[in-house]
Amino acid sequence: MLDRIIPYLPQPEGWLGYWQLLVATTAVFNSVQNFLTLKLTKRIYDKTAVVTPLQARTFAVWTLTSAVVRFYAAYNINNKAMYDMALFTYLIAFGHFSSELLIFKSAKINAGVLSPCIVSTTSLIWMFQQYEYYVRS
């Protein structure tokens, strides 16, 4: 069965392409979840913060857009434009979640906030450190 899947996986050198694919796939799940229910989204924010269906759907569209960029980056990791766009999706995600947590105080420290902060931070560090390896000028 694995022989059938391998041809469809990214074929770059290194592991970053696979990471991009994993994060993109997770983002698709998160998008679907945001379109269908508020249950998981409400876990991120403080009880005093209002989470509406419109906000959840808007967040779903943003997350799906990020997933598409990361998916394309997984298969085109050596393309500077794709690499840069993927890097910026993590920067925006980190900015959003950390500002909700630290500035606006609408989020609380829990797995719902820590998970995207950890993924975005890990991805940013990895992508900055490996920039020259993947994007040969």
DSSP file (Angstrom, degrees, kcal/mol; ACC not computed):
  #  RESIDUE AA STRUCTURE BP1 BP2  ACC     N-H-->O    O-->H-N    N-H-->O    O-->H-N    TCO  KAPPA ALPHA  PHI   PSI    X-CA   Y-CA   Z-CA
    1    1 A M    >>        0   0    0      0, 0.0     3,-1.2     0, 0.0     4,-1.0   0.000 360.0 360.0 360.0 -40.0    0.0    0.0    0.0
    2    2 A L  H 3>  +     0   0    0      1,-0.3     4,-2.3     2,-0.2     3,-0.4   0.834 360.0  64.2 -61.3 -32.0    2.8    2.4    0.8
    3    3 A D  H 34 S+     0   0    0      1,-0.2    -1,-0.3     2,-0.2     0, 0.0   0.796 100.9  51.5 -61.6 -28.3    4.2    1.8   -2.7
    4    4 A R  H <4 S+     0   0    0     -3,-1.2    -1,-0.2     1,-0.1    -2,-0.2   0.779 113.0  44.1 -78.4 -27.5    1.0    3.4   -4.1
    5    5 A I  H >X S+     0   0    0     -4,-1.0     3,-2.0    -3,-0.4     4,-0.6   0.857  96.6  72.8 -85.8 -39.0    1.3    6.5   -1.9
    6    6 A I  G >< S+     0   0    0     -4,-2.3     3,-1.4     1,-0.3    -1,-0.1   0.823  89.8  58.4 -52.5 -41.8    5.0    7.3   -2.3
    7    7 A P  G 34 S+     0   0    0      0, 0.0    -1,-0.3     0, 0.0    -2,-0.1   0.766 106.7  50.6 -62.4 -20.7    4.8    8.6   -5.9
    8    8 A Y  G <4 S+     0   0    0     -3,-2.0    -2,-0.2    -4,-0.2    -3,-0.1   0.534  92.6  93.2 -93.7  -6.8    2.3   11.3   -4.7
    9    9 A L  S << S-     0   0    0     -3,-1.4     9,-0.1    -4,-0.6     8,-0.0  -0.466  92.8 -84.9 -81.5 157.2    4.5   12.5   -1.8
   10   10 A P        -     0   0    0      0, 0.0    -1,-0.1     0, 0.0    65,-0.1  -0.285  34.6-155.0 -57.8 148.4    6.9   15.4   -2.3
   11   11 A Q        +     0   0    0     64,-0.1    64,-0.1    63,-0.1     3,-0.1  -0.048  43.4 130.0-117.9  31.6   10.3   14.4   -3.6
   12   12 A P        -     0   0    0      0, 0.0     2,-0.2     0, 0.0     6,-0.1  -0.290  65.8 -96.2 -80.5 169.9   12.6   17.1   -2.4
   13   13 A E  S    S+     0   0    0    121,-0.1     4,-0.3     4,-0.0     3,-0.2  -0.591  92.1  15.2 -73.8 147.4   15.9   16.7   -0.6
   14   14 A G  S    S-     0   0    0     -2,-0.2     4,-0.2     1,-0.2     3,-0.1  -0.151  94.9 -80.1  80.3-176.5   15.4   16.9    3.2
   15   15 A W  S  > S+     0   0    0      1,-0.1     4,-2.1     2,-0.1     3,-0.3   0.511  98.9  91.8-105.5  -9.2   12.3   16.7    5.3
   16   16 A L  H  > S+     0   0    0      1,-0.2     4,-2.5     2,-0.2     5,-0.2   0.853  84.5  55.2 -62.3 -36.4   10.9   20.2    5.1
   17   17 A G  H  > S+     0   0    0     -4,-0.3     4,-1.9     2,-0.2    -1,-0.2   0.903 109.0  47.9 -61.4 -41.4    8.6   19.3    2.1
   18   18 A Y  H  > S+     0   0    0     -3,-0.3     4,-2.4     2,-0.2    -2,-0.2   0.885 110.4  52.5 -66.3 -38.4    7.1   16.5    4.1
   19   19 A W  H  X S+     0   0    0     -4,-2.1     4,-2.7     2,-0.2     5,-0.2   0.920 107.8  51.3 -62.0 -44.4    6.6   18.8    7.1
   20   20 A Q  H  X S+     0   0    0     -4,-2.5     4,-2.4     1,-0.2    -1,-0.2   0.904 110.6  49.1 -59.7 -41.4    4.8   21.3    4.8
   21   21 A L  H  X S+     0   0    0     -4,-1.9     4,-2.4     2,-0.2    -1,-0.2   0.904 111.2  49.2 -65.8 -41.8    2.5   18.5    3.6
   22   22 A L  H  X S+     0   0    0     -4,-2.4     4,-2.2     2,-0.2    -2,-0.2   0.934 113.7  45.3 -62.4 -47.1    1.8   17.4    7.1
   23   23 A V  H  X S+     0   0    0     -4,-2.7     4,-2.1     1,-0.2    -2,-0.2   0.887 112.7  51.6 -66.2 -38.8    1.0   20.9    8.3
   24   24 A A  H  X S+     0   0    0     -4,-2.4     4,-1.9    -5,-0.2    -1,-0.2   0.914 110.0  49.0 -63.2 -43.1   -1.1   21.6    5.2
   25   25 A T  H  X S+     0   0    0     -4,-2.4     4,-1.8     1,-0.2    -2,-0.2   0.908 111.0  49.6 -63.7 -42.2   -3.1   18.4    5.7
   26   26 A T  H  X S+     0   0    0     -4,-2.2     4,-2.2     1,-0.2    -1,-0.2   0.880 108.4  54.2 -62.7 -38.5   -3.7   19.3    9.4
   27   27 A A  H  X S+     0   0    0     -4,-2.1     4,-2.4     2,-0.2    -1,-0.2   0.861 103.9  54.7 -65.7 -35.9   -4.9   22.8    8.3
   28   28 A V  H  X S+     0   0    0     -4,-1.9     4,-2.5     2,-0.2     5,-0.2   0.939 108.6  48.8 -62.4 -45.4   -7.4   21.3    5.9
   29   29 A F  H  X S+     0   0    0     -4,-1.8     4,-2.5     1,-0.2    -2,-0.2   0.929 111.3  50.2 -57.1 -45.3   -8.9   19.3    8.9
   30   30 A N  H  X S+     0   0    0     -4,-2.2     4,-2.1     1,-0.2    -1,-0.2   0.877 109.5  51.4 -62.9 -38.1   -8.9   22.5   10.9
   31   31 A S  H  X S+     0   0    0     -4,-2.4     4,-2.0     2,-0.2    -1,-0.2   0.940 109.9  48.0 -63.8 -47.9  -10.7   24.4    8.1
   32   32 A V  H  X S+     0   0    0     -4,-2.5     4,-1.8     1,-0.2    -2,-0.2   0.925 111.0  52.2 -58.5 -44.5  -13.4   21.7    7.8
   33   33 A Q  H  X S+     0   0    0     -4,-2.5     4,-2.5     1,-0.2    -1,-0.2   0.896 108.7  50.2 -58.2 -42.4  -13.8   21.8   11.6
   34   34 A N  H  < S+     0   0    0     -4,-2.1    -1,-0.2     1,-0.2    -2,-0.2   0.820 110.0  50.5 -69.0 -30.8  -14.3   25.5   11.5
   35   35 A F  H  < S+     0   0    0     -4,-2.0    -1,-0.2    -5,-0.1    -2,-0.2   0.826 119.0  37.3 -72.0 -30.8  -16.9   25.3    8.8
   36   36 A L  H  < S+     0   0    0     -4,-1.8     2,-0.3     1,-0.2    -2,-0.2   0.801 123.0   5.2 -95.2 -31.9  -18.9   22.7   10.7
   37   37 A T     <  -     0   0    0     -4,-2.5     4,-0.2    -5,-0.2    -1,-0.2  -0.981  42.6-144.1-153.2 158.7  -18.7   23.6   14.4
   38   38 A L  S  > S+     0   0    0     -2,-0.3     4,-2.8     1,-0.1     5,-0.2   0.457  77.2 100.3 -98.5  -5.4  -17.5   26.2   16.9
   39   39 A K  H  > S+     0   0    0      1,-0.2     4,-0.7     2,-0.2    -1,-0.1   0.893  88.0  33.5 -52.9 -54.1  -16.7   23.6   19.5
   40   40 A L  H >> S+     0   0    0      1,-0.2     4,-0.5     2,-0.2     3,-0.5   0.862 116.7  55.6 -73.9 -34.6  -12.9   23.4   18.9
   41   41 A T  H >> S+     0   0    0      1,-0.2     3,-1.3    -4,-0.2     4,-0.9   0.888 102.4  56.7 -64.8 -38.4  -12.5   27.0   18.0
   42   42 A K  H 3< S+     0   0    0     -4,-2.8    -1,-0.2     1,-0.3    -2,-0.2   0.762  95.7  66.5 -65.3 -23.8  -14.1   28.1   21.3
   43   43 A R  H << S+     0   0    0     -4,-0.7    -1,-0.3    -3,-0.5    69,-0.2   0.763  96.9  55.9 -67.7 -23.6  -11.5   26.2   23.2
   44   44 A I  H << S+     0   0    0     -3,-1.3    64,-1.9    -4,-0.5    -1,-0.2   0.899 101.4  63.6 -73.8 -41.2   -8.8   28.6   22.0
   45   45 A Y  B  < S-A  107   0A   0     -4,-0.9    62,-0.3    62,-0.2    61,-0.1  -0.477  90.0 -97.4 -96.3 156.8  -10.4   31.8   23.2
   46   46 A D    >   -     0   0    0     60,-3.7     3,-1.4    -2,-0.2    -1,-0.1  -0.230  39.0-109.4 -61.7 154.1  -11.2   33.0   26.7
   47   47 A K  T 3  S+     0   0    0      1,-0.3    -1,-0.1    -4,-0.1    -2,-0.1   0.780 119.2  56.5 -58.7 -27.6  -14.8   32.6   27.9
   48   48 A T  T 3  S+     0   0    0      2,-0.1     2,-0.3    58,-0.0    -1,-0.3   0.679  88.2  92.8 -80.5 -16.5  -15.4   36.3   27.6
   49   49 A A  S <  S-     0   0    0     -3,-1.4     2,-0.5    57,-0.2    -4,-0.1  -0.581  76.5-130.8 -78.9 138.3  -14.4   36.3   23.9
   50   50 A V        -     0   0    0     -2,-0.3     2,-0.6     2,-0.0    -2,-0.1  -0.789  19.3-168.7 -92.2 125.3  -17.3   36.0   21.5
   51   51 A V        -     0   0    0     -2,-0.5    -9,-0.1    -6,-0.1   -13,-0.0  -0.955  12.2-172.5-114.4 112.6  -16.8   33.3   18.8
   52   52 A T     >  -     0   0    0     -2,-0.6     4,-2.3     1,-0.1     5,-0.2  -0.617  37.4-113.1-102.1 161.8  -19.4   33.6   16.1
   53   53 A P  H  > S+     0   0    0      0, 0.0     4,-2.4     0, 0.0     5,-0.2   0.875 118.6  54.9 -58.8 -36.6  -20.1   31.3   13.1
   54   54 A L  H  > S+     0   0    0      2,-0.2     4,-2.4     1,-0.2     5,-0.2   0.927 108.3  47.4 -63.1 -45.0  -19.0   34.1   10.8
   55   55 A Q  H  > S+     0   0    0      1,-0.2     4,-2.7     2,-0.2    -1,-0.2   0.909 111.7  51.1 -62.2 -41.3  -15.7   34.4   12.5
   56   56 A A  H  X S+     0   0    0     -4,-2.3     4,-2.2     1,-0.2    -2,-0.2   0.911 111.2  47.1 -64.0 -42.0  -15.2   30.7   12.5
   57   57 A R  H  X S+     0   0    0     -4,-2.4     4,-2.2     2,-0.2    -1,-0.2   0.888 111.9  50.4 -67.2 -38.1  -15.9   30.5    8.7
   58   58 A T  H  X S+     0   0    0     -4,-2.4     4,-2.3     2,-0.2    -2,-0.2   0.923 111.6  48.2 -63.5 -43.5  -13.6   33.4    8.1
   59   59 A F  H  X S+     0   0    0     -4,-2.7     4,-2.7     1,-0.2    -2,-0.2   0.870 109.2  54.7 -63.2 -36.7  -10.9   31.7   10.1
   60   60 A A  H  X S+     0   0    0     -4,-2.2     4,-2.5     2,-0.2    -2,-0.2   0.908 108.0  48.4 -63.2 -42.2  -11.6   28.5    8.1
   61   61 A V  H  X S+     0   0    0     -4,-2.2     4,-2.4     2,-0.2    -2,-0.2   0.923 112.8  47.8 -65.3 -43.9  -11.1   30.3    4.8
   62   62 A W  H  X S+     0   0    0     -4,-2.3     4,-2.4     2,-0.2    -2,-0.2   0.934 113.5  47.9 -60.4 -45.6   -7.8   31.8    6.0
   63   63 A T  H  X S+     0   0    0     -4,-2.7     4,-2.2     1,-0.2    -2,-0.2   0.883 111.5  50.0 -64.9 -38.9   -6.6   28.4    7.3
   64   64 A L  H  X S+     0   0    0     -4,-2.5     4,-2.2     2,-0.2    -1,-0.2   0.886 109.2  52.0 -66.5 -38.6   -7.6   26.8    4.0
   65   65 A T  H  X S+     0   0    0     -4,-2.4     4,-2.2     2,-0.2    -2,-0.2   0.922 110.2  48.6 -61.7 -44.4   -5.7   29.4    2.1
   66   66 A S  H  X S+     0   0    0     -4,-2.4     4,-2.7     1,-0.2     5,-0.2   0.893 109.1  54.0 -61.0 -40.0   -2.6   28.8    4.3
   67   67 A A  H  X S+     0   0    0     -4,-2.2     4,-2.6     2,-0.2    -2,-0.2   0.902 107.6  49.7 -62.3 -41.5   -3.0   25.0    3.6
   68   68 A V  H  X S+     0   0    0     -4,-2.2     4,-2.5     2,-0.2     5,-0.2   0.931 112.1  47.6 -63.8 -45.2   -3.0   25.6   -0.1
   69   69 A V  H  X S+     0   0    0     -4,-2.2     4,-2.3     1,-0.2    -2,-0.2   0.933 115.1  45.4 -61.1 -45.9    0.1   27.7    0.0
   70   70 A R  H  X S+     0   0    0     -4,-2.7     4,-2.1     2,-0.2    -1,-0.2   0.861 110.7  54.1 -67.8 -35.5    1.9   25.1    2.3
   71   71 A F  H  X S+     0   0    0     -4,-2.6     4,-1.2    -5,-0.2    -1,-0.2   0.941 111.1  44.8 -62.4 -47.8    0.7   22.3    0.0
   72   72 A Y  H  X S+     0   0    0     -4,-2.5     4,-1.1     1,-0.2     3,-0.2   0.886 111.6  53.8 -63.9 -38.0    2.2   24.0   -3.0
   73   73 A A  H  < S+     0   0    0     -4,-2.3     3,-0.3     1,-0.2    -1,-0.2   0.868 101.4  60.1 -63.8 -35.4    5.4   24.7   -1.1
   74   74 A A  H  < S+     0   0    0     -4,-2.1     3,-0.5     1,-0.2    -1,-0.2   0.887 113.9  35.8 -58.6 -39.0    5.7   21.0   -0.1
   75   75 A Y  H  < S+     0   0    0     -4,-1.2    -1,-0.2    -3,-0.2    -2,-0.2   0.544 128.3  36.2 -93.0  -8.5    5.9   20.1   -3.8
   76   76 A N    ><  +     0   0    0     -4,-1.1     3,-2.1    -3,-0.3     7,-0.3  -0.237  69.1 144.6-135.2  44.9    7.9   23.2   -4.8
   77   77 A I  T 3  S+     0   0    0     -3,-0.5    -3,-0.1     1,-0.3    -1,-0.1   0.695  71.5  55.9 -64.6 -20.3   10.1   23.7   -1.8
   78   78 A N  T 3  S+     0   0    0     -3,-0.1     2,-0.7    57,-0.1    -1,-0.3   0.463  82.3 100.6 -91.1  -1.0   13.0   24.9   -4.0
   79   79 A N    <>  -     0   0    0     -3,-2.1     4,-2.9    -6,-0.2     5,-0.2  -0.766  67.1-148.9 -85.9 117.0   11.0   27.7   -5.5
   80   80 A K  H  > S+     0   0    0     -2,-0.7     4,-2.9     1,-0.2     5,-0.2   0.887  94.6  50.3 -55.6 -45.1   11.9   30.9   -3.8
   81   81 A A  H  > S+     0   0    0      1,-0.2     4,-2.4     2,-0.2    -1,-0.2   0.919 114.1  44.2 -62.4 -43.9    8.5   32.5   -4.2
   82   82 A M  H  > S+     0   0    0      2,-0.2     4,-2.5    -6,-0.2     5,-0.2   0.910 113.9  50.7 -67.0 -41.5    6.6   29.5   -2.8
   83   83 A Y  H  X S+     0   0    0     -4,-2.9     4,-2.5    -7,-0.3    -2,-0.2   0.938 112.3  46.6 -60.2 -48.0    9.1   29.1    0.0
   84   84 A D  H  X S+     0   0    0     -4,-2.9     4,-2.3    -5,-0.2    -2,-0.2   0.907 111.7  50.7 -62.9 -42.5    8.7   32.8    1.0
   85   85 A M  H  X S+     0   0    0     -4,-2.4     4,-1.6    -5,-0.2    -1,-0.2   0.921 111.6  47.6 -63.0 -42.8    4.9   32.6    0.8
   86   86 A A  H  X S+     0   0    0     -4,-2.5     4,-1.5     1,-0.2    -1,-0.2   0.918 110.0  53.2 -63.1 -42.9    4.9   29.5    3.0
   87   87 A L  H  X S+     0   0    0     -4,-2.5     4,-1.9     1,-0.2     3,-0.3   0.913 107.8  51.2 -57.9 -43.3    7.3   31.2    5.5
   88   88 A F  H  X S+     0   0    0     -4,-2.3     4,-2.7     1,-0.2    -1,-0.2   0.818 101.8  60.6 -66.8 -30.3    5.0   34.2    5.7
   89   89 A T  H  X S+     0   0    0     -4,-1.6     4,-2.2     1,-0.2    -1,-0.2   0.896 107.8  45.6 -63.3 -36.5    1.9   32.0    6.4
   90   90 A Y  H  X S+     0   0    0     -4,-1.5     4,-2.8    -3,-0.3    -2,-0.2   0.882 111.2  52.1 -71.7 -37.8    3.7   30.8    9.6
   91   91 A L  H  X S+     0   0    0     -4,-1.9     4,-2.5     2,-0.2    -2,-0.2   0.920 111.8  46.3 -63.1 -43.5    4.7   34.4   10.5
   92   92 A I  H  X S+     0   0    0     -4,-2.7     4,-2.8     2,-0.2    -2,-0.2   0.917 112.8  49.7 -65.2 -43.8    1.1   35.5   10.2
   93   93 A A  H  X S+     0   0    0     -4,-2.2     4,-2.5    -5,-0.2     5,-0.3   0.930 112.3  47.6 -61.4 -45.1   -0.2   32.5   12.2
   94   94 A F  H  X S+     0   0    0     -4,-2.8     4,-2.5     1,-0.2     5,-0.3   0.925 112.5  49.9 -61.6 -44.0    2.4   33.2   14.9
   95   95 A G  H  X S+     0   0    0     -4,-2.5     4,-1.9    -5,-0.2    -2,-0.2   0.908 112.3  48.0 -60.8 -43.0    1.5   36.9   14.9
   96   96 A H  H  X S+     0   0    0     -4,-2.8     4,-2.3     2,-0.2     5,-0.2   0.976 116.8  39.1 -62.7 -56.2   -2.2   36.1   15.2
   97   97 A F  H  X S+     0   0    0     -4,-2.5     4,-1.7     1,-0.2    -2,-0.2   0.891 117.6  48.2 -67.3 -39.7   -2.1   33.6   18.0
   98   98 A S  H  X S+     0   0    0     -4,-2.5     4,-3.3    -5,-0.3     5,-0.5   0.877 112.5  49.3 -69.7 -34.8    0.6   35.3   20.0
   99   99 A S  H  X>S+     0   0    0     -4,-1.9     5,-2.8    -5,-0.3     4,-1.5   0.890 110.2  50.3 -71.1 -37.0   -1.2   38.7   19.8
  100  100 A E  H  <5S+     0   0    0     -4,-2.3     7,-1.7    -5,-0.2     6,-1.6   0.870 119.1  39.9 -64.4 -34.5   -4.5   37.1   20.8
  101  101 A L  H  <5S+     0   0    0     -4,-1.7    -2,-0.2    -5,-0.2    -1,-0.2   0.927 130.8  21.9 -78.6 -47.9   -2.7   35.6   23.8
  102  102 A L  H  <5S+     0   0    0     -4,-3.3    -3,-0.2    -5,-0.2    -2,-0.2   0.805 132.2  26.7 -98.0 -33.0   -0.4   38.4   24.8
  103  103 A I  T  <5S+     0   0    0     -4,-1.5    -3,-0.2    -5,-0.5    -4,-0.1   0.908 130.9  27.6 -97.9 -57.6   -1.8   41.7   23.5
  104  104 A F  S   <S-     0   0    0     -5,-2.8    -4,-0.2     1,-0.0    -3,-0.1   0.697  86.2-147.7 -81.9 -19.0   -5.6   41.3   23.2
  105  105 A K        +     0   0    0     -6,-0.6    -4,-0.2    -5,-0.1    -5,-0.1   0.793  58.9 126.2  56.5  32.3   -5.8   38.7   25.9
  106  106 A S        +     0   0    0     -6,-1.6   -60,-3.7    -7,-0.2     2,-0.3   0.553  60.8  62.4 -93.3  -9.7   -8.7   37.0   24.2
  107  107 A A  B    S-A   45   0A   0     -7,-1.7     2,-0.3   -62,-0.3   -62,-0.2  -0.803  71.8-144.3-113.1 156.9   -7.0   33.6   24.2
  108  108 A K        -     0   0    0    -64,-1.9     2,-0.7    -2,-0.3     5,-0.3  -0.853  33.1 -94.1-117.2 156.6   -6.0   31.4   27.1
  109  109 A I  S    S+     0   0    0     -2,-0.3     2,-0.3     4,-0.1   -64,-0.0  -0.582  75.1 115.1 -73.3 113.3   -2.9   29.2   27.3
  110  110 A N  S >> S-     0   0    0     -2,-0.7     4,-3.0   -66,-0.1     3,-0.9  -0.920  82.4 -77.0-161.2-178.4   -4.0   25.7   26.3
  111  111 A A  H 3> S+     0   0    0     -2,-0.3     4,-2.3     1,-0.2   -67,-0.1   0.840 123.1  63.0 -60.7 -33.7   -3.4   23.2   23.5
  112  112 A G  H 34 S+     0   0    0    -69,-0.2    -1,-0.2     1,-0.2   -68,-0.2   0.818 116.3  28.6 -62.7 -31.5   -5.6   25.2   21.1
  113  113 A V  H <> S+     0   0    0     -3,-0.9     4,-1.6    -5,-0.3    -2,-0.2   0.826 120.1  52.9 -94.9 -41.6   -3.2   28.2   21.3
  114  114 A L  H  X S+     0   0    0     -4,-3.0     4,-3.0     1,-0.2     5,-0.3   0.878 101.6  60.9 -65.0 -37.8    0.1   26.4   22.0
  115  115 A S  H  X S+     0   0    0     -4,-2.3     4,-2.7    -5,-0.3     5,-0.2   0.952 109.2  39.1 -58.4 -54.4   -0.2   24.0   19.1
  116  116 A P  H  > S+     0   0    0      0, 0.0     4,-2.6     0, 0.0     5,-0.2   0.842 115.8  53.9 -67.0 -29.1   -0.2   26.6   16.4
  117  117 A C  H  X S+     0   0    0     -4,-1.6     4,-2.3     2,-0.2     5,-0.2   0.921 112.2  43.8 -67.0 -42.4    2.4   28.7   18.2
  118  118 A I  H  X S+     0   0    0     -4,-3.0     4,-2.8     2,-0.2     5,-0.3   0.929 116.1  47.0 -67.1 -45.8    4.7   25.7   18.4
  119  119 A V  H  X S+     0   0    0     -4,-2.7     4,-2.5    -5,-0.3     5,-0.2   0.932 115.7  44.9 -62.8 -45.5    4.1   24.7   14.8
  120  120 A S  H  X S+     0   0    0     -4,-2.6     4,-2.6    -5,-0.2    -2,-0.2   0.910 115.8  46.4 -67.6 -40.7    4.6   28.2   13.5
  121  121 A T  H  X S+     0   0    0     -4,-2.3     4,-2.7    -5,-0.2     5,-0.3   0.937 114.5  47.0 -65.5 -47.0    7.7   28.8   15.6
  122  122 A T  H  X S+     0   0    0     -4,-2.8     4,-2.5    -5,-0.2     5,-0.2   0.922 114.8  47.3 -59.5 -44.9    9.2   25.5   14.7
  123  123 A S  H  X S+     0   0    0     -4,-2.5     4,-3.0    -5,-0.3     5,-0.2   0.909 112.1  49.4 -65.1 -43.2    8.5   26.1   11.0
  124  124 A L  H  X S+     0   0    0     -4,-2.6     4,-2.8     2,-0.2     5,-0.3   0.939 113.6  45.3 -62.3 -47.6    9.8   29.6   11.1
  125  125 A I  H  X S+     0   0    0     -4,-2.7     4,-2.6     2,-0.2     5,-0.2   0.942 116.1  46.8 -61.0 -47.6   13.1   28.6   12.8
  126  126 A W  H  X S+     0   0    0     -4,-2.5     4,-2.0    -5,-0.3    -2,-0.2   0.925 114.9  46.1 -60.3 -46.6   13.5   25.6   10.4
  127  127 A M  H  < S+     0   0    0     -4,-3.0     4,-0.3     2,-0.2    -1,-0.2   0.876 113.7  47.6 -69.6 -37.5   12.7   27.6    7.3
  128  128 A F  H >< S+     0   0    0     -4,-2.8     3,-0.8    -5,-0.2     4,-0.3   0.927 114.8  46.7 -66.7 -43.4   15.0   30.5    8.3
  129  129 A Q  H 3< S+     0   0    0     -4,-2.6     3,-0.2    -5,-0.3    -2,-0.2   0.841 119.8  38.7 -67.2 -33.0   17.9   28.1    9.1
  130  130 A Q  T 3X S+     0   0    0     -4,-2.0     4,-2.2    -5,-0.2     5,-0.3   0.265  81.5 111.7-102.1  11.2   17.5   26.1    6.0
  131  131 A Y  H <> S+     0   0    0     -3,-0.8     4,-3.1    -4,-0.3    -1,-0.2   0.915  81.0  43.7 -53.5 -51.8   16.7   28.9    3.6
  132  132 A E  H  4 S+     0   0    0     -4,-0.3    -1,-0.2    -3,-0.2    -2,-0.1   0.820 110.8  56.7 -66.6 -30.7   20.0   28.7    1.6
  133  133 A Y  H  4 S+     0   0    0     -3,-0.2     3,-0.2    -4,-0.2    -1,-0.2   0.926 119.7  28.4 -65.7 -44.6   19.7   24.9    1.5
  134  134 A Y  H  < S+     0   0    0     -4,-2.2     2,-0.8     1,-0.2    -2,-0.2   0.829 124.8  45.7 -88.0 -34.4   16.3   24.9   -0.2
  135  135 A V  S  < S-     0   0    0     -4,-3.1     2,-0.8    -5,-0.3    -1,-0.2  -0.788  73.5-167.8-114.1  88.1   16.4   28.1   -2.1
  136  136 A R              0   0    0     -2,-0.8   -56,-0.1    -3,-0.2    -4,-0.1  -0.659 360.0 360.0 -79.3 113.7   19.8   28.3   -3.8
  137  137 A S              0   0    0     -2,-0.8    -1,-0.2    -5,-0.1    -5,-0.0   0.483 360.0 360.0 -64.5 360.0   20.2   31.8   -5.1
